[in-house]
Amino acid sequence: METVGNFINGKITLSTSGETLPVTNPATGEIIRQVTQSTQQEMLEAISCAHQAFPAWSKMPALRRARILFQFKALLEQHRDELAALIVSEHGKVWSDAQGEITRGLEVVEFACGIPHLSKGEYSYSVGTGVDSFSLMQPLGVVAGITPFNFPAMVPMWMFPIALACGNTFVLKPPAPVPSASLRLAQLLQEAGLPDGVFNLVHCGNDAASLLTSDPRVQAVSFVGSSGVAQHIYASASANGKRVQAFGAAKNHAIVMPDADLDATVNAIMGGAFGSAGERCMALPVVVAVGDETADRLIERLKPLISGLRIGPGDIRGAEENEMGPVVTHAHQQKVLGYINKGVEEGATLVMDGRNCKVPGCPNGFFVGGTLFDNVTTDMTIWREEIFGPVLGIIRVPDYETAISTVNAHEFGNGSVIFTTNGHYAREFVQTVEAGMVGVNIPVPVPVAFHSFGGWKRSIFGALNVHGPDGVRFYTRMKTVTTRWPNGQQIVSEFSMPTLG
């Protein structure tokens, strides 16, 4: 059986531990390959290789680093189908969604290719008599990424293209259920001309991964996952003097106003709630319907669309492509089903039940059908916690003021949207909603690569977001230089604050 290995100092290796974890096709339940599980010593080796590669890589002109990334971009386009197939086989998302993931990651690479411009710094001539001042944006050193299962290619590409472009070296810890796409990215980086040791990848458990937050050679850590782990990563890495951007859970809301274009709104909600089987941090699991009539009309239109969802394997392409695949693992399937049971127990009205989803030809797949709850309240578990599955809940409120207060009451603030044709409510919502990414008649307001991605409240721990301007700031530190070239040497000691006049 194929074993997915590490990528350390330009070579694919298996761990000396001899330990592996199974990698399963979620659509069939079959074990299709296995992934090596590394020791702490192997993680230390990856960090050492990145540390040794940093001086030469950081001194390489930004233009030459950008040329390697341009070549990497071309290879991504050339191998797009191969990467998408790996994602479908291990994650289970449908083909077009896997293709979309590659596209969004590729856009970050395109942004990073502009690093000669993005890292220019600033210059001020004659800030004082004979005094000039300028700034340098310099790389940090070894930086690390710990990434989740739901976007095995895109989320790593949120991180390493900009980190590498800025002159850092990188150590990636991918998720065990979906290990292959990130290894293939490492090979493509090498083919693009990236020197050995600049990018390293280690498959491991928590003990080895914890070295990324404690080893003094690692200068910064990027993480995407649950809020509990994000907070732990932030606390432990920060305590060891590292920069951290740690992205946690989400519970994104859509306010639907009575004046919304209902047909367009329903179609948008379907994609936001059930795309990628709800396994997105920017999924849309909660609708806050303003007025009972609005809620009733939404449910009337949603029911046949949920009932008619084409659910099945993700590898079907073209006109017959399914709309929703399985969730990633059997354990996660059981977790999602448990949330549905909890919703019923706590009194929500189960309108569409996805618990007994059967897919012909895939009796052992990890499928959950589209699920719809009505009369969800803010004391229910299915409102408070992130389900990360194809479960949509509707909360009924009497007016906009109650709707916005409901949204803002949640502990997570990743994304939130409003559906309306009223400019006043749209503008008010954008100004007052407590979320980092906001949509107006847009169900999944994920920023493009030249803007930054990040939420508010317990959806993020750290001051800087990923990609866009924040990504460049996160992976560089500014050095400000003040110079004087006088005609003669300073002949009088000055003990007061210099004013440079």
N, C-alpha and C positions, 0 to 999 in steps of 0.2 A: 504494500500500500504506500502511496506517495506520502512523504512527510514534508511539511512546510517548515523550512529552516530559518535560522537567523541570517542577518546580513551584517557582517562585522569586518571592517577594513577591506571592503570590496569583495568579500568571499561569502558564499552561502555555506553555513555550517550547521550541524545538528548539535544539540546540547550533549555534553558528556554525562548528564544525569540519566540518559536513557528513557526519561519520562516523556510521555506524549498525552495529548488530549484529543478526543475524536472531533472531527469536523463533519457536520451533518447537513445534508440537503433538506431544508425545511419543508419542501413540497412533497418529499417522499418518505422522510424519516430515516433515510439510508445514510450510513457513514461513508463518505466519499473520499476522505483523506484524513490525515492526522497532523497535529502541529507540535513541534518540539517545545519542551518546557525547560527553561534555562535556569542555571544556578546564579547565585549572587556573584561568583567569580566571573562568570561570562558577562554579566551586566557591567562589572568593573572593567573588564577588557574593552567593551564597547565605549565606555566613557573615556578610558585611556587613549583609545585610538582617535576619538574625536578631539581630545585635548591635544594630542600630538599633531593632528592635522590642522589645528586652528591657526598657528602663526603664518603658515604659507598661504592658506586660503584667505585669511583676513587681509593679507597684504596684496592679494591679487586685485588689480584695478576693477572697479565696479562694472565697467563695460565688458570685461572678459567674463566676469561671473554672469552677467546678463546674457551673453552669447551662449553660454552653456544652458541657461534656462530657455532661451529661444529654441535650442535644439531639443530640449526636453519637451517643450510644447509640441513641436512637430512630431515627436515620437508618440506622445499621448494621442494625437489625432490619428496617427497611423495604426495604433493598437487599441483604439477605442472599443471596438467590438470584443476583443479579447478580454479587456478589463471588465466590460459590462457583463460578459458571460461568467466571469469569476464571481462578481457581485451577486448575480442572480442565483448561482449555484449554492452560495453559502449564506446569503442573507434572505433570499426568497422574493425580493421585490421584482416587479414586472419589468420587462425589457426596456420600455421607453423611460421608466423611472431610473433605471440603472444608467441609461444613456444620459439622462438629465443630470445625474450626480457627477458623471465624468465632465460634462460641460461646465457645471458650476465650479468644479475644482480647477479646470483648465483656465477659467476666467481669472482665478487668483494668480495662476502662473503668468498669464498675460500682464496682469498688474505688476507682478514682481519683476518682469522684464524691464520695467521702467525705472529700475533702481538708480541708474546714474543721475536721473533727474530728482527722484524722490529723496535722495540722501545728500543733496548738495549743501545743506546747511545755509547759514546766513553770513553776510559780510557788511560791516559798516565802516566807511572811510572817515577818518578824522573825527572820532568821537570826542577827542580832546586835541590839544595842540601837539601835533606829531604823533598822535595815538590812534591806532586802528584796532577794531575788534571783529572777530569772526568766530563762528561755531563749527565744530566738527561733529558729525554723527557717526559714532564708532560702534563696531559690533561688541557683543557682550562676552562671547566665548562659546563654551559648550552649552547648548540649550536642549530641552527635552519636550517631547509630546506624548501624552497618554490619551488614546482616542477610543471612541465607543463603537459598538457593533453596527449602528444604524446607517452610518455613512463611512464605509471602510476605505474609500478613496477620497471623497470630498473633504472630510474633516482633517485628515493628515495634510491635505493640500491647502487648507486654511492656514496651516502653520509653517511647514518646512520651506515652501518656495520663497516666502518673504524672509524667513530666518536665514536661509542660505544666501539669498541675494544681498542681504545686509552684511555678510561676511562671517556669520556664525557657523559652527558645526552642529550636527543634530543627532540625537538619539531618540528613536521612536519605539514606544511600547504599544503594539496593536492589540485589539481584542481577540481573545481565543476563538470565538465562534466563527469569525470571518477574517482569517489571517492572510489569504493569498493575494488579494489586490495590493496590499501595501508592500509585500515582497516584490511583486512585479514592478511597482513604481520604483523601488530601489534599483532593480536591474536596469530600468530605462534611464534613471539618473546616471548610472555608470556608463551606459551606452552613449549618453549625451556628452560625456567627457568629464563628469564630476570626479575629482581625484579621490582615491581610496581613503577611507577614514572620515571623510567630510559628512557622509550620511550613514548612519548605522541603525540597525533594527534588531530588537531583542524580544522574543516571545517568552513571557515569564509570568509567574504568579506575583502575589502581593509583596512577598519578602524581597525578591530581587528588584521589583519595581520601586520599592521604598527608597532604594539607593538614589533614585533620581531626585528625591526631595532632601536627601541628607549629604550626598557627596559634595565636598566643597568645590570641586571642579565644575559642577553644573551651576550655571548662573541664572537660569530662568526655566520655569515649567509652565507648559500649557496643558490644560485638561478639559475634557468634555465628558460628562456623565451625570450621575445622580447628585442631588444637592448635598446629601450627607457626606459622600466621598469628596465632592468638590470642596466643602468646608474643611475637611480633614487635610486634603492636599494643600489648600491655602494656608492653613495654620502651621502645618509641619514645615513646608518649604519656606514660608515667610520667617519662621523662627530660626531657620538656618541661613537667613540673609539673601534669599533668592527672590527675584521677581516672579509673580504668579498671576496668571489669568486662568481662573477655574470656573467653568460654566456648568451649571447644575440643571435642575428640573424646570419644567414649565407647566402652566395650565392656562393656555391661551384662550381668550374669550372673543366672541363675535357678538356685538350688539346689533340687533336687527330692528330698525325703526319701522313704524307703520307705513311710511312713505317709500320704503325701499322697493326697487324693481325686483319683485319676488322671484320671477323665473331665473333671472341672472343670479340672484342671491342664493337660491337653492342649489344651482349648479356649482357655484363657488364653494358652498358649504360641503357638498358631497366630496369634492376633490380635497378640500382642506381637512376634513374629518377622516376620510377613508383612504386617501392616497398613501402608498407605502404601508398599508394596514395600520395607519395611525402611529407608526414607529418613527416619528419625527419630533424634535424639540419645538418645531414650529407648526405642529399639527393643530387642528382646530376642534378641540373636544367639547367645548361649551358654547352654546348659543344662549344669549340673554335676549329674550323676545319681549319687546315693549308692547304690552296689551295682549289680552287673551285672544283676540281676533287674529293678531299677527302670529301667535304661537299655533293656533288651530290651522291657519292657512299654510304655515310652514310644514307642519306634520302631514297635512293632506298631500302635499307635493313630495315630501321626502319619502314617505312609505313605499310608493311604487318604485322609486329609484333605488332605495336600499334593497328592496326585495329582488330587483332585477340586476344587482351587481354581478358582473362576471368574475367569479372567484376561482382561482386555480393556479397552476404552475406559472412561474414568471418567464419561462423560456420561450413561450409562444410569441411570435413576432407578427407584425402587420395587422391586417384588419381583424384577425381573430384573437388578437392579444387580450389577455384577461385584464380587468381593471384593478384587481386586488389579489395579491399573493398571500402566502402564509405569514405568520409571525416567525421570529428567528429560531426559537428553540422550543422543545416540549415544555421545559420549565417555565418559559415566558408565556406560552399558551395557557398553562394552568394558572399562572398569576392573573392574566387578563380575565379568564373565566371566573376566577375568584372575585374579581372586582364586580363583574356582572351579578354574581350571586349576592354580593354585599349590597349592591344597589337595590335589588329586590327586597332583601331583608330590611333595609332602612326605609322603605316606603316609597321609592320612586316608581313611577308607572312605566313598566317595560312595554314599549310599543312595538319594537322589532327585536327579536331574540336571536342572537348569533351563536348561541352556545352549542347547537347541534349541527354545525356546518359540515356537510358531507360533499366531498369533491370526487366525482367519478374517476377511477383510476389511481387515486391517491389516498387510500384508506388510512395510511399512517402519517400523512402530512400534518403540519402544525397549523391548521386553519381555524380561524375564528370569523364568523359571519358578521356583517354589518349590524350593529346594535344601536338602538335608539331608546333613550329614556326621556320621559316627560315628567314635569313636576319635580325636578331636582331642586333641592334646597341647600343652603350654604352650611348646614350642619352635617351633611352627608359625606361619607368617605369618598364617593365617586366625584364629588366637587373638590374636596380638599387635596386629594393626592393625584399624582400623575399616573395615568393608567398605561399609556404607551401602547395602545391597541385601538382597534376599530370600534370605539364606543363613543357615541355622541349623546350629550345630555342637554336638555332644554330647561332653562330657568325662566319662569314667568314673572315679569315685574310690571307695575302700572305706568311707569313714566321713565323718561331719560335720566332724571336725577337718581332714581333708585338703581337704574342700570349701571351708571358710571360708578356709583358707590359700591355696588356688588363687585364689579370688576376690580376696583382698587382695594377692596378688602382682602384679596387673596395674597398669600405670602410670596407667590412667585410673580414676576413681572417681565417675562421674556417677550411676548408679543401680544398684541390685541388689535382688533379691527372693528370697524363700524360699517354697516350697510345702510345707506341713506341717499336720497336725492336732495337733501336739504343742506345747503352750504353752511348755515349757522351751526347745526349740530355737528357736522363734520369738523369744522374749525374748532369748536369747543372741545370736541373729543380729542383731537390731536394735541391740544394745549394741556388738558387736564388728566388724561389717562396715565396711570403709573406703570408704564411698560417701556422697554428700550427700543422695540421695533413695532411700528404702528402702521396699519393699513386703512385706507378709505376705499371701500368696495374692492379690496384686494384680500383674498382669503389667507394667503401665506406671504406676508411682507418681508421676505428674506432680502436683505440689501445686496446689491451688486458688488463686485469685488473691489471697486474703487471707493466704496463706502464701507464703514465698519459694522460688524455683526456683534451684538451683545444685548443682554437684557438688563433688568433692574432687580432690586430687592434680592431674594434668595435664589434668583436664577443666575447670579454671577458673584464671584468673590475675586476682587482685584479691580484696579482702577482703569485698565486699558482693555479694549475689545480686540477681536481678531480681524485680520486683513484690513484693507483700506489704510487711511492715515494712522489709526491706532496700532495696526500691525507693525508698521515701520517704527513707530515710537517705542513699542514694546521690545523689539529686537535690537534697538540701538540705545546708546546713552550719549548724551550731548556733552561735549567739552567746549567751553567758551575760552577763547584765547584773546588776550589784550597785549598789544605790542607797541613799543615806542622805539623809534630810531632817531634820537636827537643828534644835533650837530656835535655836541660835546657830552661828557659824562655829567650826571647829576652831582652837584657839588655841595648841596645843602641837605641834611637829613630832614625828612618830613615825618612828623609824628601824628598829624591829624588825618582824618579820613580823606583819601585822595579824591578830588573832584574832577580831575582830568581837564580843567579849563585852560 
